[in-house]
């Protein structure tokens, strides 16, 4: 499997159709790869699409950005299934992004045929805000360096993390109320006839099955009237997918999610005031990404860095740096598959968990602040305790990694925390005593030398 398939392949399978198939498999005992289930989903969506097209109902599909303008709604398809398939097949992300921007430019020029080239450039800059180095900048910013060389420092920043992020915008949507998908009686009758005569579905479940599929469609592809400008619906990984991570993505539960790609004056700032200082650039986009990740998490969804890359059209490196910057500056851990489900190489959240514990927070307090299961927090702390004990006995990091079964990078990160926060022997002894570990006094006294 290529790295493109591993990183972007799951995105191609997070679709409305797969969410409907998952529901049929778990609620109506149809097979996961049942041809009948696929035929039912295809027919239901086709009939509803045709009816809504005749009635002029406008739905925003997953991956489409909704903008409300004076000329009416402007819908920008930032993530089409064929775009994802191109990257999975090995095409460069830059060329696919160029085609996405050209497609968005065409839609903008259709809505604003009198727009000048300057207006078009400002519009595209709001969608893809690349960093422009200032003219006086001679040395590259240290924030461009790899994660292990970035200037994290030993203390968190003084900024306040976003706690109840954009709650008003989220409350203006569905508020957990089941949607009422409108349909004409004749459409419902045609679909019931299909289930009865062609699909062979028992009459007792016709109505329930159709209403379930319609409700899923209404949640994953909401009407434009249900969204605010700058919002995008997504088929996100569900927070309850931990038990099925070993399965293919199309067999995992999906969460209908709406995120605010632009909030407040962000789009205006991107159009009119480009950011020059790289730290300001990371702070701005870090706040945007944090908002989207928190919004998705409140709706039981998790956004990966690859998903955020498609939403913002930024590079993977920029997304990683911006998220890391926000987490370090605010001493929080943002919910994503790497932190909540422990997928990927997320060393940063382990580092913050141990730091919070060294500051005196309990396991439950850390779990609430870092969106982790308390058992996961306790497992990280036990791993830190093991490294600390082996460090007291003077074992080299390479041997620690072999004994504990952890990577050398995690061992070195824990050793760095020990050097920073447990320099004094009394601090070390008190910490181990709180953790219920008894170390001989002679050994701890000898380690101070």
N, C-alpha and C positions, 0 to 999 in steps of 0.2 A: 504494500500500500504506500503510495506517495504521500509526502507531507501535505500536499494540497487536498487530497482525499481525506486525510485525518483531520485537518483543521476546518475545511470548508464543507466537506461532505455532509456532516450532520445538518447544516443549514438548509441544504437542498431537500431534506426529508421533513423539515418542520413546516408543514403546510396544513391548510384547513382540511383538505381531503384526508390526510393521515390522522388528524384529530378526530374526524368523523368515523373513520375506520376503527380507530382505537376504541371509541365508544361502542360501536356495534359489536366488537369482539368481546368487550367486558360486560356489557349490559344485556346483550341478546344472544350470547353464546355462538356468534359466528366466528369462523376461523380468521386468524390474523391476516392470512393471505387469500381469503375467500374471494373467488371471482364474483360470487353473488353479492357480497358486501360492496365490492368496488362498483358493480353495476348499479346498485341501489344509490350509492353516494353520487355517482356521475349523473344518474337520471334526476335525482332530487335537485341537485345544484343547477342542472341545465333548465329544468322547468321553472325554477324560481328566478334564474337569470333572465329568461325570456319574458316572464311576467313583469319583473321589475323594470326591464328595459322599455316595455310598452307603457308602463305607468310613470316613467321618468324618475324612478328611485335611484339615488346615487349612493353607492357603498364604496368605502375606502378599503381596499384589499391589503392584506399584510405586506409590509415592505413599501407602501406608498405614503408619501409625505403630503399632508393636507395643509394648504395655505389658503386663507380667506382673503380675497383682494376686492378692490372696488369693481373689478370686472367680473366678479363671481369666483367660484372655487377654482383653485389651481392645484391640480393633483400631479405630483412628481413621482414617477416610478423609480425609486432609488435601488430597489433590489428585486429584479425579475428572476424567475427560476432559471431562465436561459443564461443570465449573467453569472449566476453561481455555478452552473454547469461548465461554463467556459473556464472559470478559474480552477475548478476541480480537474478539468481535462489538461491543465498545465499552462494555460495562457497567463501572461503577466497581469498582475492586479492593476498596474498603471494603465495598460491599454483598455481594460474593461472599464476602469473609472473614467477614462477619456470618452468612451462611448456613452456612459451614463450622463456625463455632463452635457454632451452634445444633444442627447435626447431631452434633457431638462431645458436646455437653451431653446430647442425647437418649440417646446410647449410654452415657454415664456414669450417667445416672439409671436406665437399664434395669439396669445392673450393681449400682448402689447405690440402690435405691428409697427407702431411709431417709435419704439424704444431705440435710443442711440446705442452705439457700441459701448459707451461708458456705462450706461445703465445695465447693459447685459453683463459686462465684466463685474459690476458691483453685485448683481444677482448671483452670478456663479461663485463669487468670493464668499457669499454668505453660506453657500452649500459646501464648499471645500475651501477652508481657510488654512492655506499653507503658511509656514513660518517664513518671514522675510527678515534676514539679519540686518541690523542697523548699519549705516555707513561707517560709523566710528568703531564698530566692533572688530577687533583684530584677532583676539584669541577666541576660540570656540567656547561656548558655554559648557561648564562641567556637567550640566544636565543632559548633554548629548551622549555622555559616556555610558558604558554598560551598567547594569544594575549593581554589580559589585563595586563599581568605582564611582557611583554617584554620591554627591555630598550630603548624605543623610544626616550626619551629625549624631549626637548621643541623646538629644532631647527633642521633644516634639515642639511644633510651632505653637504660637499663641492664638491662632485663628480658631473660630468656633465651627465645629462640624455641622452639617445640615441635619437637623434632627427630624422634624416633621416636614419633609421636603415636598413643597408644592402641593400641600394637602388640599388646598381649595380647588385646584385644577382637577385633582383626582375625584374630589367629592362632587364636582359638577357633571361627572359621567354617570355611570349606572348605579353606583353605591351598592353593589351587590344584589340589586333587584333583578329578577329574571326578566329578560327582554320579551316583548310581545311581538314576534315577527308577523307582520301583516301579510295575508295571502287571500286570494279570492277563492270562494267556495269551489269554483270549477277546477282550479289548479289542484286543490286538495283532493278533489274527486278523481282527477286524472292520475295523481300519484297513488291514491288508494287502489285504483283499478290496476295499476302496474304492479303493486305489491301483491295483489290478490291473484291476478291472472297470469302474470309473467314470472314474478319472483317466487311465488308459492309461499308467501309469508302468511301465517295464521291471522285471521281477521281480528282477533283479540288484541294484537299488538300494533295494528296499522297506525292508529292515531298516536300512540305513545312514541313509536319509532319516528314518525314524520315530525312530530313536534320537537323531539330531541335533536334531530338533524337540523331543523330550522333554527332552533335556539343556539346551537353551536355556530352555525353560519352567521347569525346575528351578532354573536360575541366576537368571533375572530375577524369578521369584516363588518364593522359597525357602519351605520349610516353617517353621512357627512354632518347631519344635524346633531349627532351625538358627540362630535369632536370639537375642540377648539383649534384655532389656527396654530400651526407648528407642531401638531401631534401626529403620531404614526402608530397604527396597529401592528402587532407582531405576533407570530407563533413562537413563543419562548419555551425553553426547557422548564419543566415543572419542578418545584422544590421537592416533590415527592418521588422524583425519578431515581433516587439513590438505589432503591432495590432492583432496578432494571437497567443499570448502567452497563451491564455485561451484554445486553441485547442491542440490536440495531436501533437507530434513532426512531425509525417509523413505528417501533413497537413500544416506545416510551410515552408516558403522558405528556401532553403539551398544555401550556397555560395561555389563554387569550389575554394579551397585554397591550396596553396603550401607553406610550411614553411621549414626553414632551421634548422633541428635538430642539425647539426654540422656546424660551420662556422670557417674559418681560421684554427688555430691550436688547436681548442678545443678538437677534438677527439684524437689528438696526446698527448695533455696534460693529458687527462683522462687515456690514456693507460700507460703513462710513469711516471707521477708525481701526485700521489694521494694527495688530499688536507686533511690536518690534522686539522688546526684551523677551528673551526666551522663557524666563521664569514667569512673567506675566502671561505669556502664551499658554504655558502649562497650567497655571492657576485658573485661567478662564475656561479652558477645555476640561480641566479636572472637575470643576464645579458642574459643568454640563453633563459629563459622563456620570458623576456621582448621582445627580438628580435622576437620570434615566435608570441607573441600576437600582436605586431605591424605589422608584415608581414601579418598576417591574417586580421587585421583591414583595411589595405590598399587594400585588395582584397574583402572588404565588408563582412568579416567573423569575428566571435567572438569565442574565445576558452575558454571554462570553465576550472576550476581547474581539474575536472575529465578527460577532454580531455588531458590536459597537463600531468596528471599522467600516462596515457597510452603511450604518446609519449616518455616520459623520463624514464618510469618505476620507478619513485620515488614514495614515499608515499604521500598521500594527505596532511599530516602535513608538510612535507618538501616543497612541492609546495607552500603551504600557507605561510610558513615562508620566503621562498626565494622571493616570489612576494612582501610580505609586507616589507621585508628588502630593496629591490630595490626601492619601492615607497617612503619609509621613507628617505632613504639616498639621493635620488635625488629629493624629493619633487614633484613627479609627480603621476598621476593616470593612470594605464595601462588599455587599453580597454578590457573589458571582459563582459559577460552577467550581472554580478553583478554591474558594474560601468556604463555601457552604457544603459542597459535596466532596471536597478534597480531591479535585481533579486537576491534573497538570502540576507544574512546579511552582507552587505558590509559597516561597520561603518567607515572604514578608509577613504574612498573617501569623506564622508560628513565632516570628520574632516579636511581634506586637503582643501576642498572648502572654509570652514569658515576661515581657517588660511590664505589662499591667499587673501580673501576679507579683512581681518583685516590688511594685509600688503599693501592694497591700490589698488588691482587689480579690474577692473570693471567686471561686470557679463559676458560680451562678451569675455573678456580676459581669465577669468576662464573657460568658456565653451570651448574655443579652447584648453586650456592647459590640461583639464581633460576629453576631449572627451564626454562632456555632452551637452544635450540640454539646451539652456539658461533658458527655463522655469523651468527645474529641478534644475538648480543652484539657481534661484530666490526662488524656493520653500524651498530649504535647508536653505537659508539665512533668510527667513521669519520664519521658525521653530526656528532658533537660536535667532532671535529677540524676539519671544514669550517666550522662556526660559529665556532670559535676563530680560525681563520685569517682569515676575513672580518671578525671583530671587530678583529683586529690592524690590518687595513687601514682600519678606521673606517667600515664600511658600516652603515647603519641597519638595524634589525630587519626592517622591511617589505621592504627590498631583499634581505636575506638569504633571507627566506621565498620570494620570487619566484625567486631564483637556484637555491636548493637544492630547491625543490618541497616544503617542509615547512610545516606550519601555524605561524602566528605565536605560538601558545601554546607550542609545543615550542621555538621559537627563544628566546622569553623565558625559558623554564625553563633552557635551556642557558646563556644569558647570566647568569642568576642564579647558577648553579654556578661560572661563570668568576669572577664578582665575589667569591664566597665563598672559593674554594679556590685560585685562581691570581692572587692580587693582586700578588705579587712577580714582577718580570720574570725573575729567575733561575728561579723555579718554572715559569713559563710556558715558558722556553727548554728546561729539563730535560725537561718533559713532552713537548714536541714532538720533542726529540731521541730519547726512548725510543720514540716512535711512528714514527720514521724520517722526520720532516719537517724540512727545512732551511729556516730563516727567516733573512734577512739580519740581521746584528747591528745595523746602523743602524736598521732598522725596529723591532725589539723595543726598542731603547733609546729611540726616539722615542715608542713607545706608552706608556712609563712616565709621560710628562708628561701 
